[in-house]
Protein backbone atom coordinates (compact mmCIF):
# COMPACT_ATOMS: atom_id res chain seq x y z
CA UNK A 1 0.00 0.00 0.00
CA UNK A 2 1.36 3.40 -0.91
CA UNK A 3 0.78 6.55 1.07
CA UNK A 4 0.04 10.00 -0.31
CA UNK A 5 3.17 11.86 -1.21
CA UNK A 6 4.91 8.82 -2.69
CA UNK A 7 3.86 9.34 -6.27
CA UNK A 8 0.20 8.40 -5.92
CA UNK A 9 -2.28 11.21 -6.42
CA UNK A 10 -4.53 11.91 -3.47
CA UNK A 11 -8.14 11.29 -4.40
CA UNK A 12 -10.51 13.96 -3.25
CA UNK A 13 -14.24 13.88 -3.37
CA UNK A 14 -15.66 16.34 -5.88
CA UNK A 15 -16.67 19.59 -4.25
CA UNK A 16 -20.32 20.51 -4.48
CA UNK A 17 -20.81 23.88 -6.17
CA UNK A 18 -23.47 25.16 -3.74
CA UNK A 19 -24.25 28.41 -5.59
CA UNK A 20 -25.11 26.38 -8.72
CA UNK A 21 -27.21 23.95 -6.67
CA UNK A 22 -29.21 26.87 -5.22
CA UNK A 23 -29.70 28.41 -8.66
CA UNK A 24 -30.93 25.07 -10.06
CA UNK A 25 -33.24 24.62 -7.05
CA UNK A 26 -34.80 28.00 -7.80
CA UNK A 27 -35.60 26.90 -11.34
CA UNK A 28 -36.93 23.50 -10.20
CA UNK A 29 -39.30 25.17 -7.72
CA UNK A 30 -40.93 27.03 -10.61
CA UNK A 31 -42.88 23.90 -11.58
CA UNK A 32 -44.79 23.43 -8.30
CA UNK A 33 -45.35 27.19 -7.97
CA UNK A 34 -46.95 27.39 -11.43
CA UNK A 35 -48.98 24.17 -11.08
CA UNK A 36 -50.28 25.13 -7.63
CA UNK A 37 -51.12 28.67 -8.75
CA UNK A 38 -53.13 27.33 -11.68
CA UNK A 39 -55.11 25.08 -9.32
CA UNK A 40 -56.87 28.20 -7.96
CA UNK A 41 -57.61 26.76 -4.52
CA UNK A 42 -56.83 28.49 -1.25
CA UNK A 43 -54.72 25.59 0.00
CA UNK A 44 -52.76 25.35 -3.24
CA UNK A 45 -52.14 29.12 -3.12
CA UNK A 46 -50.63 28.83 0.35
CA UNK A 47 -48.33 25.99 -0.74
CA UNK A 48 -47.35 27.99 -3.85
CA UNK A 49 -46.66 30.98 -1.58
CA UNK A 50 -44.24 28.98 0.57
CA UNK A 51 -42.59 27.30 -2.45
CA UNK A 52 -42.10 30.69 -4.10
CA UNK A 53 -40.78 32.11 -0.84
CA UNK A 54 -38.17 29.36 -0.58
CA UNK A 55 -37.18 29.89 -4.22
CA UNK A 56 -36.88 33.64 -3.61
CA UNK A 57 -34.63 33.03 -0.59
CA UNK A 58 -32.24 30.96 -2.72
CA UNK A 59 -31.64 34.12 -4.78
CA UNK A 60 -29.89 35.82 -1.90
CA UNK A 61 -28.12 32.72 -0.69
CA UNK A 62 -26.57 31.66 -4.02
CA UNK A 63 -24.83 35.02 -4.49
CA UNK A 64 -23.68 35.05 -0.86
CA UNK A 65 -22.39 31.48 -1.17
CA UNK A 66 -20.57 32.28 -4.43
CA UNK A 67 -18.77 35.21 -2.82
CA UNK A 68 -18.08 33.38 0.43
CA UNK A 69 -16.72 30.28 -1.33
CA UNK A 70 -14.89 32.39 -3.93
CA UNK A 71 -16.87 30.79 -6.74
CA UNK A 72 -18.03 33.96 -8.47
CA UNK A 73 -17.91 33.36 -12.22
CA UNK A 74 -19.05 34.94 -15.47
CA UNK A 75 -21.36 31.96 -15.99
CA UNK A 76 -22.85 32.49 -12.54
CA UNK A 77 -23.39 36.18 -13.30
CA UNK A 78 -25.32 35.09 -16.39
CA UNK A 79 -27.33 32.13 -15.02
CA UNK A 80 -28.30 33.56 -11.63
CA UNK A 81 -30.37 36.40 -13.15
CA UNK A 82 -31.81 34.00 -15.74
CA UNK A 83 -33.05 31.77 -12.89
CA UNK A 84 -34.66 34.84 -11.29
CA UNK A 85 -36.32 35.75 -14.57
CA UNK A 86 -37.68 32.23 -15.07
CA UNK A 87 -39.10 32.20 -11.54
CA UNK A 88 -40.71 35.65 -11.78
CA UNK A 89 -41.93 35.35 -15.39
CA UNK A 90 -43.46 31.87 -15.08
CA UNK A 91 -45.17 32.79 -11.81
CA UNK A 92 -46.52 36.06 -13.24
CA UNK A 93 -47.87 34.33 -16.34
CA UNK A 94 -49.66 31.77 -14.16
CA UNK A 95 -51.11 34.60 -12.04
CA UNK A 96 -52.25 36.49 -15.16
CA UNK A 97 -53.94 33.31 -16.45
CA UNK A 98 -55.95 32.97 -13.22
CA UNK A 99 -56.76 36.70 -13.22
CA UNK A 100 -54.75 37.60 -10.12
CA UNK A 101 -51.96 39.77 -11.62
CA UNK A 102 -52.25 42.83 -13.89
CA UNK A 103 -51.32 41.85 -17.46
CA UNK A 104 -49.91 45.33 -18.23
CA UNK A 105 -47.35 44.96 -15.41
CA UNK A 106 -46.43 41.47 -16.56
CA UNK A 107 -45.81 42.74 -20.12
CA UNK A 108 -43.52 45.55 -18.90
CA UNK A 109 -41.55 43.21 -16.67
CA UNK A 110 -41.28 40.44 -19.30
CA UNK A 111 -40.19 42.91 -22.03
CA UNK A 112 -37.47 44.36 -19.81
CA UNK A 113 -36.26 40.98 -18.57
CA UNK A 114 -36.11 39.55 -22.10
CA UNK A 115 -34.16 42.50 -23.50
CA UNK A 116 -31.66 42.56 -20.61
CA UNK A 117 -31.18 38.79 -20.92
CA UNK A 118 -30.26 39.26 -24.59
CA UNK A 119 -27.87 42.05 -23.59
CA UNK A 120 -26.23 39.81 -20.99
CA UNK A 121 -25.94 36.99 -23.54
CA UNK A 122 -24.22 39.31 -26.04
CA UNK A 123 -21.80 40.45 -23.32
CA UNK A 124 -21.12 36.82 -22.38
CA UNK A 125 -20.44 35.92 -26.02
CA UNK A 126 -17.89 38.73 -26.10
CA UNK A 127 -16.18 37.39 -23.00
CA UNK A 128 -17.51 39.96 -20.59
CA UNK A 129 -19.57 39.57 -17.46
CA UNK A 130 -22.50 41.88 -16.96
CA UNK A 131 -23.02 41.92 -13.18
CA UNK A 132 -26.25 43.20 -11.71
CA UNK A 133 -26.40 46.86 -10.75
CA UNK A 134 -27.70 48.07 -7.40
CA UNK A 135 -30.97 49.11 -9.07
CA UNK A 136 -31.12 45.70 -10.76
CA UNK A 137 -30.78 43.92 -7.40
CA UNK A 138 -33.43 46.16 -5.86
CA UNK A 139 -35.67 45.46 -8.86
CA UNK A 140 -35.32 41.72 -8.36
CA UNK A 141 -36.21 42.01 -4.69
CA UNK A 142 -39.25 44.18 -5.46
CA UNK A 143 -40.43 41.83 -8.22
CA UNK A 144 -40.07 38.79 -5.96
CA UNK A 145 -42.00 40.52 -3.17
CA UNK A 146 -44.74 41.69 -5.56
CA UNK A 147 -45.24 38.22 -7.04
CA UNK A 148 -45.14 36.69 -3.56
CA UNK A 149 -47.98 39.00 -2.42
CA UNK A 150 -50.07 38.18 -5.50
CA UNK A 151 -49.55 34.42 -5.02
CA UNK A 152 -51.24 34.63 -1.62
CA UNK A 153 -54.88 33.54 -1.67
CA UNK A 154 -57.12 36.39 -2.90
CA UNK A 155 -57.88 39.10 -0.34
CA UNK A 156 -55.16 37.89 2.05
CA UNK A 157 -52.86 40.89 1.52
CA UNK A 158 -54.37 44.39 1.46
CA UNK A 159 -54.92 45.66 -2.09
CA UNK A 160 -53.04 48.90 -1.36
CA UNK A 161 -49.96 46.88 -0.31
CA UNK A 162 -50.05 44.73 -3.46
CA UNK A 163 -50.45 47.84 -5.62
CA UNK A 164 -47.69 49.79 -3.88
CA UNK A 165 -45.15 46.96 -4.08
CA UNK A 166 -46.09 46.29 -7.70
CA UNK A 167 -45.68 49.99 -8.55
CA UNK A 168 -42.22 50.01 -6.97
CA UNK A 169 -41.30 46.79 -8.81
CA UNK A 170 -42.43 48.16 -12.19
CA UNK A 171 -40.66 51.48 -11.56
CA UNK A 172 -37.38 49.77 -10.64
CA UNK A 173 -37.81 47.42 -13.61
CA UNK A 174 -37.95 50.35 -16.02
CA UNK A 175 -35.19 52.38 -14.30
CA UNK A 176 -32.74 49.48 -14.05
CA UNK A 177 -33.47 48.48 -17.66
CA UNK A 178 -32.61 51.98 -18.85
CA UNK A 179 -29.41 51.91 -16.77
CA UNK A 180 -28.32 48.58 -18.29
CA UNK A 181 -28.80 49.87 -21.82
CA UNK A 182 -26.92 53.07 -20.99
CA UNK A 183 -23.99 50.94 -19.73
CA UNK A 184 -24.11 48.54 -22.68
CA UNK A 185 -22.32 50.53 -25.43
CA UNK A 186 -19.20 51.17 -23.35
CA UNK A 187 -19.09 47.61 -22.07
CA UNK A 188 -19.67 45.98 -25.44
CA UNK A 189 -17.19 48.32 -27.17
CA UNK A 190 -14.52 47.52 -24.56
CA UNK A 191 -15.20 43.82 -25.05
CA UNK A 192 -14.00 43.78 -28.68
Backbone as CSV, one residue per row, in Angstrom:
resi,resn,N_x,N_y,N_z,CA_x,CA_y,CA_z,C_x,C_y,C_z
1,UNK,0.837,-1.182,0.000,0.000,0.000,0.000,0.875,1.236,0.000
2,UNK,0.573,2.174,-0.891,1.363,3.399,-0.914,0.620,4.485,-0.147
3,UNK,1.364,5.437,0.320,0.782,6.554,1.066,0.868,7.799,0.221
4,UNK,-0.022,8.760,0.458,0.040,10.000,-0.311,1.401,10.651,-0.157
5,UNK,1.874,11.221,-1.229,3.175,11.863,-1.211,4.254,10.987,-1.808
6,UNK,3.938,9.729,-2.101,4.914,8.816,-2.688,4.583,8.512,-4.133
7,UNK,4.125,9.529,-4.849,3.863,9.340,-6.268,2.412,9.087,-6.614
8,UNK,1.609,8.649,-5.654,0.197,8.398,-5.924,-0.605,9.677,-5.692
9,UNK,-1.468,10.016,-6.637,-2.279,11.214,-6.418,-3.303,10.977,-5.305
10,UNK,-3.542,11.991,-4.539,-4.533,11.907,-3.472,-5.906,12.105,-4.104
11,UNK,-6.790,11.176,-3.843,-8.136,11.292,-4.403,-8.991,12.119,-3.465
12,UNK,-9.620,13.113,-4.032,-10.512,13.963,-3.255,-11.903,13.849,-3.821
13,UNK,-12.862,13.893,-2.913,-14.243,13.877,-3.374,-14.533,15.179,-4.100
14,UNK,-15.335,15.112,-5.169,-15.660,16.344,-5.877,-16.398,17.299,-4.954
15,UNK,-16.040,18.557,-5.060,-16.669,19.585,-4.246,-18.009,19.966,-4.849
16,UNK,-19.010,20.100,-4.001,-20.323,20.515,-4.476,-20.297,22.016,-4.695
17,UNK,-20.754,22.442,-5.824,-20.807,23.875,-6.167,-22.152,24.408,-5.671
18,UNK,-22.205,24.779,-4.382,-23.468,25.162,-3.743,-24.191,26.305,-4.421
19,UNK,-23.502,27.343,-4.894,-24.249,28.406,-5.589,-25.024,27.872,-6.799
20,UNK,-24.422,26.951,-7.553,-25.110,26.378,-8.716,-26.288,25.521,-8.277
21,UNK,-26.123,24.780,-7.181,-27.214,23.948,-6.665,-28.404,24.830,-6.286
22,UNK,-28.134,25.958,-5.627,-29.212,26.868,-5.221,-29.902,27.490,-6.437
23,UNK,-29.116,27.841,-7.445,-29.696,28.411,-8.660,-30.594,27.385,-9.352
24,UNK,-30.130,26.141,-9.439,-30.931,25.073,-10.058,-32.193,24.815,-9.236
25,UNK,-32.067,24.830,-7.915,-33.236,24.617,-7.047,-34.296,25.679,-7.296
26,UNK,-33.856,26.909,-7.520,-34.801,28.004,-7.797,-35.598,27.717,-9.064
27,UNK,-34.923,27.217,-10.084,-35.602,26.900,-11.344,-36.538,25.700,-11.162
28,UNK,-36.105,24.688,-10.426,-36.929,23.495,-10.202,-38.206,23.855,-9.441
29,UNK,-38.121,24.784,-8.502,-39.296,25.170,-7.715,-40.348,25.911,-8.542
30,UNK,-39.968,26.348,-9.733,-40.934,27.033,-10.611,-42.107,26.107,-10.934
31,UNK,-41.832,24.840,-11.165,-42.882,23.898,-11.582,-43.998,23.805,-10.539
32,UNK,-43.682,23.503,-9.261,-44.785,23.432,-8.302,-45.478,24.778,-8.089
33,UNK,-44.726,25.877,-8.147,-45.349,27.193,-7.973,-46.394,27.424,-9.062
34,UNK,-46.030,27.165,-10.305,-46.952,27.390,-11.428,-48.147,26.441,-11.349
35,UNK,-47.897,25.153,-11.133,-48.982,24.171,-11.081,-49.953,24.509,-9.951
36,UNK,-49.424,24.823,-8.782,-50.279,25.134,-7.633,-51.060,26.428,-7.843
37,UNK,-50.433,27.411,-8.467,-51.122,28.673,-8.750,-52.292,28.430,-9.706
38,UNK,-52.078,27.613,-10.708,-53.127,27.329,-11.682,-54.283,26.505,-11.095
39,UNK,-54.054,25.866,-9.959,-55.113,25.075,-9.324,-56.216,25.961,-8.734
40,UNK,-55.890,27.202,-8.418,-56.869,28.201,-7.957,-57.554,27.889,-6.633
41,UNK,-56.991,27.013,-5.826,-57.607,26.756,-4.518,-56.820,27.495,-3.444
42,UNK,-57.473,27.772,-2.346,-56.830,28.492,-1.252,-55.624,27.716,-0.712
43,UNK,-55.814,26.414,-0.504,-54.715,25.587,0.004,-53.533,25.549,-0.954
44,UNK,-53.834,25.384,-2.241,-52.763,25.353,-3.243,-52.028,26.687,-3.290
45,UNK,-52.770,27.788,-3.117,-52.141,29.118,-3.122,-51.165,29.268,-1.961
46,UNK,-51.536,28.746,-0.796,-50.628,28.829,0.351,-49.362,28.005,0.117
47,UNK,-49.507,26.817,-0.454,-48.326,25.989,-0.737,-47.461,26.672,-1.793
48,UNK,-48.099,27.246,-2.829,-47.352,27.989,-3.854,-46.617,29.167,-3.234
49,UNK,-47.265,29.842,-2.293,-46.660,30.976,-1.583,-45.367,30.544,-0.883
50,UNK,-45.431,29.442,-0.150,-44.238,28.976,0.569,-43.158,28.465,-0.393
51,UNK,-43.564,27.778,-1.460,-42.585,27.298,-2.452,-41.897,28.479,-3.129
52,UNK,-42.685,29.509,-3.485,-42.103,30.690,-4.103,-41.181,31.403,-3.117
53,UNK,-41.606,31.472,-1.865,-40.776,32.112,-0.838,-39.432,31.438,-0.679
54,UNK,-39.432,30.109,-0.678,-38.173,29.360,-0.579,-37.310,29.634,-1.808
55,UNK,-37.926,29.611,-2.987,-37.180,29.888,-4.221,-36.594,31.297,-4.180
56,UNK,-37.370,32.260,-3.692,-36.881,33.643,-3.605,-35.700,33.744,-2.647
57,UNK,-35.739,33.002,-1.548,-34.628,33.031,-0.592,-33.345,32.487,-1.204
58,UNK,-33.456,31.506,-2.100,-32.243,30.958,-2.716,-31.524,32.019,-3.544
59,UNK,-32.273,33.062,-3.991,-31.644,34.115,-4.782,-30.576,34.833,-3.974
60,UNK,-30.877,35.151,-2.735,-29.890,35.825,-1.899,-28.766,34.903,-1.479
61,UNK,-29.122,33.653,-1.195,-28.123,32.720,-0.685,-27.116,32.278,-1.741
62,UNK,-27.539,32.150,-3.020,-26.571,31.665,-4.016,-25.482,32.698,-4.270
63,UNK,-25.847,33.978,-4.312,-24.830,35.019,-4.489,-23.906,35.109,-3.290
64,UNK,-24.481,35.019,-2.088,-23.677,35.048,-0.859,-22.710,33.869,-0.831
65,UNK,-23.233,32.676,-1.167,-22.387,31.476,-1.167,-21.273,31.591,-2.201
66,UNK,-21.590,32.136,-3.378,-20.572,32.279,-4.429,-19.438,33.186,-3.961
67,UNK,-19.805,34.298,-3.312,-18.766,35.215,-2.825,-17.982,34.592,-1.668
68,UNK,-18.701,33.968,-0.759,-18.077,33.380,0.428,-17.123,32.239,0.057
69,UNK,-17.530,31.426,-0.923,-16.723,30.277,-1.326,-15.763,30.622,-2.467
70,UNK,-15.726,31.902,-2.837,-14.886,32.389,-3.930,-15.150,31.623,-5.225
71,UNK,-16.449,31.494,-5.534,-16.869,30.789,-6.738,-17.628,31.705,-7.687
72,UNK,-17.382,33.005,-7.570,-18.027,33.959,-8.468,-17.461,33.736,-9.867
73,UNK,-18.352,33.619,-10.855,-17.912,33.360,-12.223,-18.775,34.138,-13.206
74,UNK,-18.272,34.293,-14.412,-19.053,34.945,-15.467,-20.311,34.140,-15.754
75,UNK,-20.193,32.814,-15.752,-21.365,31.963,-15.989,-22.395,32.163,-14.893
76,UNK,-21.936,32.256,-13.654,-22.851,32.493,-12.542,-23.547,33.837,-12.656
77,UNK,-22.798,34.853,-13.113,-23.390,36.180,-13.302,-24.430,36.164,-14.411
78,UNK,-24.328,35.226,-15.326,-25.319,35.090,-16.393,-26.517,34.251,-15.934
79,UNK,-26.253,33.083,-15.323,-27.327,32.135,-15.019,-28.142,32.501,-13.791
80,UNK,-27.540,33.171,-12.815,-28.305,33.565,-11.627,-29.468,34.486,-11.991
81,UNK,-29.236,35.566,-12.767,-30.374,36.400,-13.148,-31.373,35.678,-14.059
82,UNK,-30.888,34.747,-14.881,-31.815,34.002,-15.737,-32.744,33.154,-14.873
83,UNK,-32.209,32.543,-13.813,-33.046,31.766,-12.894,-34.100,32.668,-12.248
84,UNK,-33.695,33.881,-11.857,-34.657,34.843,-11.295,-35.761,35.150,-12.296
85,UNK,-35.359,35.388,-13.528,-36.319,35.754,-14.571,-37.297,34.610,-14.845
86,UNK,-36.802,33.381,-14.856,-37.675,32.230,-15.070,-38.693,32.139,-13.936
87,UNK,-38.217,32.281,-12.704,-39.105,32.201,-11.542,-40.176,33.285,-11.587
88,UNK,-39.761,34.532,-11.785,-40.710,35.647,-11.780,-41.652,35.569,-12.981
89,UNK,-41.110,35.343,-14.170,-41.927,35.348,-15.385,-42.957,34.220,-15.381
90,UNK,-42.528,33.003,-15.081,-43.457,31.872,-15.082,-44.553,32.071,-14.040
91,UNK,-44.182,32.564,-12.870,-45.168,32.790,-11.811,-46.144,33.887,-12.201
92,UNK,-45.636,34.971,-12.799,-46.517,36.062,-13.241,-47.492,35.588,-14.307
93,UNK,-47.001,34.829,-15.266,-47.873,34.334,-16.340,-48.988,33.470,-15.751
94,UNK,-48.635,32.597,-14.802,-49.659,31.772,-14.158,-50.680,32.646,-13.435
95,UNK,-50.200,33.691,-12.757,-51.107,34.602,-12.042,-51.988,35.386,-13.008
96,UNK,-51.440,35.788,-14.152,-52.245,36.489,-15.163,-53.335,35.551,-15.681
97,UNK,-52.977,34.289,-15.936,-53.942,33.308,-16.449,-55.129,33.147,-15.499
98,UNK,-54.849,33.144,-14.187,-55.946,32.971,-13.222,-56.569,34.303,-12.811
99,UNK,-56.155,35.395,-13.461,-56.758,36.698,-13.216,-56.371,37.359,-11.909
100,UNK,-55.172,37.042,-11.405,-54.752,37.605,-10.120,-53.542,38.524,-10.221
101,UNK,-53.119,38.874,-11.440,-51.963,39.768,-11.618,-52.252,40.635,-12.828
102,UNK,-51.961,41.950,-12.754,-52.247,42.834,-13.894,-51.388,42.485,-15.114
103,UNK,-52.040,42.238,-16.235,-51.323,41.853,-17.460,-50.384,42.954,-17.930
104,UNK,-50.769,44.227,-17.778,-49.908,45.325,-18.228,-48.561,45.298,-17.504
105,UNK,-48.596,45.012,-16.195,-47.351,44.960,-15.410,-46.497,43.774,-15.848
106,UNK,-47.163,42.648,-16.099,-46.429,41.465,-16.556,-45.736,41.745,-17.881
107,UNK,-46.415,42.436,-18.811,-45.809,42.743,-20.117,-44.585,43.642,-19.962
108,UNK,-44.675,44.648,-19.116,-43.525,45.548,-18.903,-42.349,44.764,-18.341
109,UNK,-42.623,43.964,-17.324,-41.550,43.206,-16.673,-40.938,42.186,-17.636
110,UNK,-41.781,41.464,-18.364,-41.277,40.444,-19.299,-40.468,41.087,-20.425
111,UNK,-40.930,42.223,-20.953,-40.189,42.911,-22.030,-38.811,43.341,-21.547
112,UNK,-38.752,43.914,-20.357,-37.467,44.365,-19.811,-36.553,43.175,-19.548
113,UNK,-37.086,42.134,-18.916,-36.257,40.977,-18.572,-35.721,40.289,-19.821
114,UNK,-36.552,40.183,-20.847,-36.110,39.550,-22.096,-34.995,40.355,-22.749
115,UNK,-35.169,41.675,-22.828,-34.161,42.504,-23.500,-32.843,42.531,-22.729
116,UNK,-32.904,42.566,-21.397,-31.663,42.563,-20.613,-30.989,41.193,-20.684
117,UNK,-31.766,40.127,-20.767,-31.181,38.789,-20.918,-30.410,38.688,-22.230
118,UNK,-30.968,39.241,-23.303,-30.256,39.259,-24.591,-28.972,40.069,-24.468
119,UNK,-29.053,41.201,-23.806,-27.873,42.048,-23.592,-26.790,41.291,-22.818
120,UNK,-27.184,40.597,-21.769,-26.226,39.806,-20.989,-25.606,38.700,-21.853
121,UNK,-26.435,38.063,-22.685,-25.944,36.993,-23.542,-24.904,37.523,-24.523
122,UNK,-25.172,38.699,-25.108,-24.221,39.308,-26.038,-22.917,39.616,-25.310
123,UNK,-23.012,40.159,-24.108,-21.802,40.453,-23.322,-21.037,39.168,-23.023
124,UNK,-21.747,38.111,-22.659,-21.121,36.819,-22.376,-20.398,36.284,-23.611
125,UNK,-21.046,36.394,-24.773,-20.440,35.920,-26.019,-19.167,36.695,-26.342
126,UNK,-19.082,37.914,-25.870,-17.888,38.728,-26.105,-16.883,38.600,-24.966
127,UNK,-17.141,37.655,-24.069,-16.183,37.388,-23.002,-16.263,38.341,-21.832
128,UNK,-17.374,39.005,-21.689,-17.509,39.961,-20.589,-18.678,39.589,-19.701
129,UNK,-18.470,39.731,-18.407,-19.569,39.569,-17.462,-20.399,40.839,-17.454
130,UNK,-21.607,40.724,-17.042,-22.497,41.879,-16.961,-23.197,41.798,-15.609
131,UNK,-22.449,42.090,-14.516,-23.023,41.916,-13.181,-24.207,42.837,-12.942
132,UNK,-25.057,42.415,-12.027,-26.250,43.200,-11.710,-25.862,44.511,-11.046
133,UNK,-26.601,45.557,-11.394,-26.399,46.863,-10.755,-27.175,46.881,-9.442
134,UNK,-26.956,47.926,-8.650,-27.698,48.070,-7.396,-29.192,48.171,-7.697
135,UNK,-29.550,48.982,-8.697,-30.967,49.114,-9.073,-31.520,47.780,-9.570
136,UNK,-30.694,47.011,-10.274,-31.117,45.697,-10.758,-31.396,44.734,-9.610
137,UNK,-30.554,44.780,-8.571,-30.776,43.919,-7.404,-32.030,44.344,-6.648
138,UNK,-32.220,45.661,-6.527,-33.430,46.164,-5.858,-34.675,45.775,-6.652
139,UNK,-34.569,45.845,-7.974,-35.675,45.465,-8.861,-36.052,44.008,-8.645
140,UNK,-35.051,43.147,-8.572,-35.322,41.722,-8.365,-36.044,41.499,-7.045
141,UNK,-35.565,42.136,-5.994,-36.213,42.007,-4.691,-37.660,42.489,-4.718
142,UNK,-37.888,43.630,-5.377,-39.248,44.176,-5.461,-40.156,43.272,-6.295
143,UNK,-39.635,42.747,-7.394,-40.434,41.830,-8.219,-40.792,40.570,-7.436
144,UNK,-39.821,39.998,-6.737,-40.069,38.786,-5.962,-41.131,39.047,-4.891
145,UNK,-41.027,40.189,-4.212,-42.001,40.519,-3.172,-43.387,40.741,-3.774
146,UNK,-43.448,41.441,-4.911,-44.741,41.690,-5.557,-45.409,40.376,-5.954
147,UNK,-44.668,39.496,-6.621,-45.240,38.218,-7.043,-45.647,37.398,-5.821
148,UNK,-44.830,37.416,-4.789,-45.142,36.688,-3.560,-46.482,37.148,-2.974
149,UNK,-46.712,38.466,-2.950,-47.976,39.001,-2.423,-49.167,38.576,-3.281
150,UNK,-48.972,38.563,-4.601,-50.072,38.182,-5.496,-50.343,36.682,-5.488
151,UNK,-49.340,35.878,-5.103,-49.546,34.422,-5.021,-50.423,34.065,-3.823
152,UNK,-50.380,34.880,-2.794,-51.241,34.627,-1.625,-52.688,34.427,-2.074
153,UNK,-53.461,33.670,-1.309,-54.881,33.545,-1.670,-55.522,34.930,-1.791
154,UNK,-56.482,35.080,-2.706,-57.116,36.390,-2.902,-57.610,36.995,-1.589
155,UNK,-57.443,38.304,-1.488,-57.880,39.103,-0.342,-57.142,38.773,0.949
156,UNK,-55.979,38.139,0.856,-55.165,37.894,2.052,-54.328,39.127,2.363
157,UNK,-53.647,39.656,1.355,-52.860,40.887,1.521,-53.735,42.071,1.138
158,UNK,-53.582,43.204,1.832,-54.369,44.390,1.457,-54.058,44.824,0.032
159,UNK,-55.097,45.231,-0.700,-54.919,45.659,-2.093,-53.943,46.811,-2.235
160,UNK,-53.964,47.749,-1.273,-53.044,48.897,-1.359,-51.587,48.439,-1.255
161,UNK,-51.328,47.383,-0.453,-49.964,46.875,-0.306,-49.508,46.209,-1.598
162,UNK,-50.379,45.366,-2.176,-50.048,44.730,-3.455,-49.750,45.792,-4.514
163,UNK,-50.616,46.787,-4.608,-50.447,47.836,-5.620,-49.191,48.660,-5.420
164,UNK,-48.886,48.994,-4.174,-47.690,49.793,-3.876,-46.423,49.026,-4.230
165,UNK,-46.346,47.777,-3.795,-45.150,46.964,-4.079,-45.019,46.727,-5.581
166,UNK,-46.138,46.479,-6.247,-46.094,46.288,-7.696,-45.627,47.562,-8.395
167,UNK,-46.122,48.714,-7.955,-45.683,49.988,-8.546,-44.188,50.204,-8.391
168,UNK,-43.665,49.890,-7.208,-42.219,50.009,-6.966,-41.461,49.034,-7.870
169,UNK,-41.967,47.810,-7.978,-41.300,46.793,-8.808,-41.266,47.218,-10.269
170,UNK,-42.386,47.727,-10.779,-42.429,48.157,-12.188,-41.510,49.367,-12.394
171,UNK,-41.537,50.312,-11.454,-40.658,51.481,-11.559,-39.193,51.096,-11.586
172,UNK,-38.781,50.218,-10.671,-37.381,49.768,-10.637,-37.040,48.932,-11.863
173,UNK,-38.019,48.209,-12.385,-37.813,47.418,-13.605,-37.447,48.332,-14.762
174,UNK,-38.199,49.410,-14.925,-37.948,50.352,-16.023,-36.631,51.096,-15.800
175,UNK,-36.411,51.610,-14.597,-35.187,52.384,-14.302,-33.940,51.534,-14.494
176,UNK,-33.942,50.322,-13.929,-32.744,49.481,-14.051,-32.521,49.047,-15.497
177,UNK,-33.609,48.829,-16.245,-33.468,48.478,-17.662,-32.800,49.595,-18.446
178,UNK,-33.226,50.818,-18.185,-32.608,51.979,-18.853,-31.126,52.059,-18.485
179,UNK,-30.815,51.850,-17.200,-29.407,51.906,-16.770,-28.557,50.855,-17.478
180,UNK,-29.083,49.638,-17.612,-28.320,48.582,-18.290,-28.026,48.970,-19.735
181,UNK,-29.018,49.513,-20.417,-28.804,49.872,-21.818,-27.915,51.095,-21.968
182,UNK,-27.864,51.951,-20.952,-26.923,53.073,-20.988,-25.491,52.581,-20.773
183,UNK,-25.312,51.519,-19.977,-23.987,50.940,-19.731,-23.511,50.087,-20.899
184,UNK,-24.426,49.544,-21.664,-24.106,48.538,-22.680,-23.108,48.997,-23.737
185,UNK,-23.266,50.182,-24.351,-22.325,50.531,-25.428,-20.874,50.537,-24.986
186,UNK,-20.589,51.120,-23.821,-19.201,51.166,-23.353,-18.691,49.765,-23.050
187,UNK,-19.514,48.962,-22.417,-19.093,47.611,-22.067,-18.866,46.757,-23.301
188,UNK,-19.794,46.813,-24.248,-19.674,45.978,-25.439,-18.553,46.464,-26.357
189,UNK,-18.311,47.787,-26.377,-17.195,48.319,-27.173,-15.864,47.890,-26.581
190,UNK,-15.758,47.947,-25.227,-14.523,47.522,-24.557,-14.262,46.047,-24.755
191,UNK,-15.342,45.280,-24.973,-15.195,43.816,-25.053,-14.567,43.370,-26.372
192,UNK,-14.492,44.233,-27.362,-13.996,43.783,-28.676,-12.497,43.592,-28.705
